[in-house]
């Protein structure tokens, strides 16, 4: 990932403090290695790798069983949201160099930690932690040429535990955030419960279902050693030609708001002290569900009053419910790239809606301002504009 911040950004304290607070809060509630000694984890500690694997992914031989369960107490409206940052977190952030702050604002995919045999390469992990000071990783190794096509919570957590151990011993010695697309259950975790898509959940008109789906998805995600779910999806699906209509709670703003609120409560709850919860992430802010021709990332033409009346309510409900994080949207609304928009990501999201949590980009969206949308002359300028004009905290 190309992040060109050195020399153009001299103070990242305000932006990175929210990220670090989430990381340390989760670390304080972090599980000890859930599955014991780590026997069976595929880890390569050698600098040199002999490539002996044919690249054909294997089946995880762990017994097929649901991730460890918990005492289900029914729906609760108690959610610990963002806001006050503890004094010890601020003290730690002030001690970080600019380079370390930049690293904490950067998220890379897990495939960069794997070797040619599909195993975790500790040398690579140390490189990303020590050289680039990376603060977050995402995705399942099964999606990035990992040894197994589908990782059990045992093997997944052994891998994430190994990465966390290295993070605490190297670089700025800050726990890393691990994000996972657990949208309709923790579908990247073998044995996890898979739920109906968002639009089917909304069709029940019962927000308790959204809560339960988020609650179980959180538990199964946490069993794999991940602390952050990129959910719920709160796009208003207006164009039925759009390929991602099924992911969200439909086109009714009120229903989507009720489902979104319950979903955040299910995923997150008291996530800093409850080791079966994760940080929720409201996405995709904003207007993603109305591509003019139905193709993904197509321009959206939405009148200002329609945006506020129909597209904003689900996000407002999730913010009021206490969502710890948010993700900006791909593409362009009314000719303005969301990724570089002061109005959408600062004025509307932060000032009008009062969101105080951590804001992450969608996949490679800063780079795309150069390579896809041509709203910046190069990646360096895109990075500078994103930092100067918006309130983004982390680049995915």
Helices and strands as residue ranges (DSSP letters): H 13-28, E 43-44, H 87-95, H 98-104, E 107-109, G 110-113, E 120-121, H 122-130, E 136-138, G 141-143, E 151-152, H 153-169, E 177-180, E 189-190, H 198-202, H 207-223, E 228-229, G 245-247, H 253-267, E 281-285, H 304-306, I 307-311, H 312-321, E 325-328, E 332-333, E 336-337, G 338-340, H 342-342, I 343-352, E 358-360, H 365-371, H 379-389
